[in-house]
Amino acid sequence: MTGWFGLTVASLATWRLCHLVAFEDGPFDAIALLRQKLGDRALGPLMDCPYCLSIWFAAPFAAAMTATIGDFAMLWLGISGASCLLEHLAARLRRREEP
């Protein structure tokens, strides 16, 4: 997948994974158990930040879509940035729904 469609799908998939890990328990509570085991260790707090997670989840999508290091770096940050924008929008919508 390349072009705008690939970028859109990669951005949405990155946001979905970030949201799953940061805010949801996951299937069979697997994510909640992992979050609990990591606790206050180095990786524990990273699992609570969808913005931090987007950096790591965007990397494999960018790698699969590019052939050069320069393109990889730009696409990696672009996918992560799009995921951050989506999370910001989702957070605003969540705040609107609260009483």
KOLZA-139806 format. One record per residue: residue number from 1; residue in three letters; z, y, x of N, C-alpha, C, O in turn. Coordinates in steps of 0.1 Angstrom, whole numbers, plus 5000, padded with zeros to 4 digits. Layout:
N
(NUM,'ALA',(Z,Y,X),(Z,Y,X),(Z,Y,X),(Z,Y,X))
...
This chain:
99
(1,'MET',(5000,4988,5008),(5000,5000,5000),(5000,5012,5009),(5008,5014,5018))
(2,'THR',(4991,5021,5006),(4990,5033,5014),(4988,5045,5005),(4987,5044,4993))
(3,'GLY',(4988,5057,5011),(4985,5069,5003),(4997,5073,4994),(5008,5069,4996))
(4,'TRP',(4994,5081,4984),(5004,5087,4976),(5011,5076,4968),(5023,5076,4965))
(5,'PHE',(5004,5066,4963),(5010,5055,4956),(5020,5047,4964),(5031,5045,4960))
(6,'GLY',(5017,5044,4976),(5026,5037,4986),(5038,5046,4989),(5049,5041,4989))
(7,'LEU',(5036,5059,4991),(5047,5068,4993),(5057,5068,4981),(5069,5068,4983))
(8,'THR',(5051,5069,4969),(5059,5070,4957),(5067,5057,4955),(5079,5058,4953))
(9,'VAL',(5061,5046,4957),(5067,5033,4955),(5078,5031,4966),(5089,5027,4963))
(10,'ALA',(5075,5034,4978),(5085,5033,4989),(5097,5043,4986),(5109,5039,4989))
(11,'SER',(5095,5055,4982),(5105,5064,4979),(5114,5059,4967),(5126,5060,4968))
(12,'LEU',(5108,5054,4957),(5115,5049,4945),(5124,5037,4949),(5135,5035,4945))
(13,'ALA',(5118,5028,4957),(5125,5016,4961),(5136,5019,4970),(5147,5013,4969))
(14,'THR',(5134,5029,4979),(5145,5034,4988),(5157,5040,4980),(5168,5036,4982))
(15,'TRP',(5153,5048,4970),(5164,5054,4961),(5171,5043,4954),(5183,5043,4953))
(16,'ARG',(5164,5033,4949),(5170,5023,4941),(5180,5015,4949),(5191,5012,4945))
(17,'LEU',(5176,5011,4961),(5185,5004,4970),(5197,5012,4974),(5208,5007,4974))
(18,'CYS',(5195,5025,4977),(5206,5034,4980),(5216,5035,4968),(5228,5034,4970))
(19,'HIS',(5211,5036,4956),(5219,5037,4945),(5227,5024,4942),(5239,5025,4939))
(20,'LEU',(5220,5013,4944),(5227,5000,4942),(5238,4999,4952),(5249,4995,4947))
(21,'VAL',(5236,5001,4964),(5246,4999,4974),(5258,5009,4973),(5269,5006,4974))
(22,'ALA',(5254,5022,4970),(5265,5032,4970),(5273,5032,4957),(5285,5036,4958))
(23,'PHE',(5267,5029,4946),(5274,5031,4933),(5276,5019,4924),(5283,5020,4914))
(24,'GLU',(5269,5008,4927),(5269,4997,4918),(5276,4985,4925),(5278,4984,4937))
(25,'ASP',(5280,4975,4917),(5287,4963,4922),(5277,4952,4926),(5280,4944,4935))
(26,'GLY',(5265,4953,4921),(5254,4944,4925),(5255,4931,4917),(5265,4928,4910))
(27,'PRO',(5245,4922,4919),(5246,4909,4912),(5257,4901,4917),(5259,4900,4929))
(28,'PHE',(5264,4895,4908),(5276,4886,4912),(5286,4894,4920),(5293,4888,4928))
(29,'ASP',(5287,4907,4918),(5296,4915,4926),(5295,4914,4941),(5304,4917,4948))
(30,'ALA',(5283,4911,4945),(5280,4909,4960),(5282,4922,4967),(5288,4922,4978))
(31,'ILE',(5277,4933,4962),(5278,4946,4969),(5293,4950,4969),(5298,4955,4979))
(32,'ALA',(5300,4949,4958),(5314,4952,4957),(5322,4945,4967),(5331,4950,4974))
(33,'LEU',(5319,4932,4969),(5327,4923,4978),(5324,4928,4993),(5333,4928,5001))
(34,'LEU',(5311,4931,4996),(5307,4936,5009),(5314,4949,5012),(5319,4951,5023))
(35,'ARG',(5314,4958,5002),(5320,4971,5004),(5335,4969,5006),(5341,4976,5015))
(36,'GLN',(5341,4960,4999),(5356,4957,5001),(5359,4951,5015),(5369,4955,5021))
(37,'LYS',(5350,4942,5019),(5353,4936,5033),(5351,4946,5044),(5358,4946,5054))
(38,'LEU',(5341,4955,5042),(5339,4966,5053),(5350,4976,5053),(5354,4981,5063))
(39,'GLY',(5356,4979,5041),(5367,4988,5040),(5366,5001,5047),(5356,5008,5045))
(40,'ASP',(5375,5003,5056),(5375,5016,5064),(5369,5014,5078),(5370,5023,5087))
(41,'ARG',(5362,5002,5080),(5356,5000,5093),(5344,5010,5094),(5341,5018,5085))
(42,'ALA',(5337,5010,5106),(5327,5019,5108),(5316,5020,5098),(5311,5030,5094))
(43,'LEU',(5312,5008,5092),(5301,5008,5083),(5306,5010,5068),(5298,5013,5059))
(44,'GLY',(5319,5008,5066),(5324,5010,5052),(5321,5023,5046),(5315,5023,5035))
(45,'PRO',(5324,5034,5052),(5321,5047,5046),(5307,5050,5044),(5303,5058,5035))
(46,'LEU',(5298,5044,5053),(5284,5046,5051),(5278,5040,5038),(5268,5045,5033))
(47,'MET',(5285,5030,5033),(5280,5024,5021),(5283,5032,5008),(5278,5029,4998))
(48,'ASP',(5291,5043,5010),(5294,5052,4999),(5285,5064,4998),(5285,5071,4988))
(49,'CYS',(5276,5066,5008),(5268,5078,5009),(5253,5074,5007),(5247,5069,5016))
(50,'PRO',(5247,5077,4995),(5233,5074,4993),(5224,5082,5002),(5213,5077,5005))
(51,'TYR',(5228,5093,5007),(5220,5101,5016),(5219,5094,5030),(5209,5094,5036))
(52,'CYS',(5231,5089,5034),(5231,5082,5047),(5223,5069,5046),(5215,5065,5055))
(53,'LEU',(5225,5062,5035),(5218,5049,5033),(5203,5051,5033),(5196,5042,5037))
(54,'SER',(5198,5062,5028),(5184,5064,5027),(5177,5064,5040),(5166,5060,5042))
(55,'ILE',(5184,5068,5051),(5178,5068,5064),(5175,5053,5068),(5165,5050,5073))
(56,'TRP',(5185,5045,5065),(5183,5031,5070),(5174,5023,5061),(5166,5015,5066))
(57,'PHE',(5174,5025,5048),(5165,5018,5039),(5151,5023,5039),(5142,5015,5036))
(58,'ALA',(5149,5035,5043),(5135,5040,5044),(5128,5035,5056),(5115,5034,5056))
(59,'ALA',(5135,5031,5067),(5128,5027,5079),(5119,5015,5078),(5108,5015,5082))
(60,'PRO',(5123,5004,5071),(5114,4993,5070),(5101,4996,5061),(5090,4991,5064))
(61,'PHE',(5103,5004,5051),(5092,5008,5043),(5082,5016,5051),(5070,5014,5051))
(62,'ALA',(5087,5026,5059),(5078,5034,5068),(5071,5025,5078),(5060,5027,5081))
(63,'ALA',(5079,5015,5084),(5073,5006,5094),(5061,4998,5088),(5051,4996,5095))
(64,'ALA',(5063,4994,5076),(5053,4986,5069),(5040,4994,5066),(5030,4988,5064))
(65,'MET',(5042,5007,5065),(5031,5015,5060),(5023,5022,5072),(5013,5028,5069))
(66,'THR',(5028,5021,5084),(5022,5029,5095),(5019,5020,5107),(5024,5009,5108))
(67,'ALA',(5011,5026,5116),(5007,5018,5128),(5012,5026,5141),(5013,5020,5151))
(68,'THR',(5014,5039,5140),(5018,5047,5151),(5032,5052,5150),(5037,5053,5139))
(69,'ILE',(5038,5054,5162),(5052,5059,5162),(5053,5073,5155),(5062,5076,5148))
(70,'GLY',(5043,5082,5158),(5043,5095,5152),(5043,5095,5137),(5050,5102,5130))
(71,'ASP',(5034,5086,5132),(5033,5085,5117),(5045,5079,5112),(5050,5082,5101))
(72,'PHE',(5051,5069,5119),(5063,5062,5114),(5074,5072,5113),(5081,5072,5103))
(73,'ALA',(5076,5081,5123),(5087,5091,5123),(5086,5100,5111),(5096,5103,5104))
(74,'MET',(5074,5105,5108),(5072,5114,5097),(5074,5107,5084),(5080,5113,5075))
(75,'LEU',(5068,5096,5083),(5069,5088,5070),(5083,5084,5067),(5088,5084,5056))
(76,'TRP',(5091,5080,5078),(5104,5075,5077),(5113,5087,5071),(5121,5085,5062))
(77,'LEU',(5112,5099,5077),(5119,5110,5072),(5114,5115,5058),(5122,5119,5050))
(78,'GLY',(5101,5113,5056),(5096,5117,5043),(5101,5108,5031),(5105,5113,5021))
(79,'ILE',(5101,5095,5034),(5107,5086,5024),(5121,5088,5021),(5126,5089,5010))
(80,'SER',(5129,5090,5032),(5143,5093,5031),(5145,5106,5024),(5154,5107,5015))
(81,'GLY',(5138,5116,5027),(5139,5129,5020),(5136,5128,5005),(5143,5134,4997))
(82,'ALA',(5126,5121,5002),(5122,5119,4987),(5134,5112,4980),(5137,5115,4969))
(83,'SER',(5139,5102,4987),(5151,5094,4981),(5163,5104,4979),(5169,5103,4969))
(84,'CYS',(5165,5112,4988),(5176,5122,4987),(5173,5132,4975),(5183,5135,4968))
(85,'LEU',(5161,5136,4974),(5158,5145,4962),(5160,5137,4949),(5166,5143,4940))
(86,'LEU',(5156,5125,4949),(5158,5117,4936),(5173,5115,4934),(5177,5116,4922))
(87,'GLU',(5181,5113,4944),(5196,5111,4942),(5202,5125,4937),(5211,5125,4929))
(88,'HIS',(5197,5136,4943),(5202,5149,4939),(5199,5151,4924),(5208,5156,4916))
(89,'LEU',(5187,5148,4920),(5183,5149,4906),(5191,5140,4897),(5196,5144,4886))
(90,'ALA',(5193,5128,4901),(5201,5118,4893),(5216,5122,4892),(5222,5121,4882))
(91,'ALA',(5221,5128,4903),(5235,5133,4902),(5236,5145,4893),(5246,5146,4885))
(92,'ARG',(5226,5153,4892),(5227,5164,4883),(5226,5159,4868),(5233,5164,4860))
(93,'LEU',(5218,5149,4866),(5217,5144,4853),(5230,5137,4849),(5234,5138,4837))
(94,'ARG',(5236,5130,4858),(5249,5124,4855),(5260,5134,4851),(5267,5132,4842))
(95,'ARG',(5260,5145,4859),(5270,5155,4856),(5267,5162,4842),(5277,5165,4835))
(96,'ARG',(5255,5163,4838),(5251,5168,4825),(5256,5159,4813),(5260,5164,4803))
(97,'GLU',(5256,5146,4816),(5260,5137,4805),(5275,5136,4804),(5280,5131,4794))
(98,'GLU',(5283,5140,4814),(5297,5139,4813),(5302,5150,4803),(5297,5161,4802))
(99,'PRO',(5313,5146,4795),(5318,5155,4785),(5325,5167,4791),(5330,5176,4784))
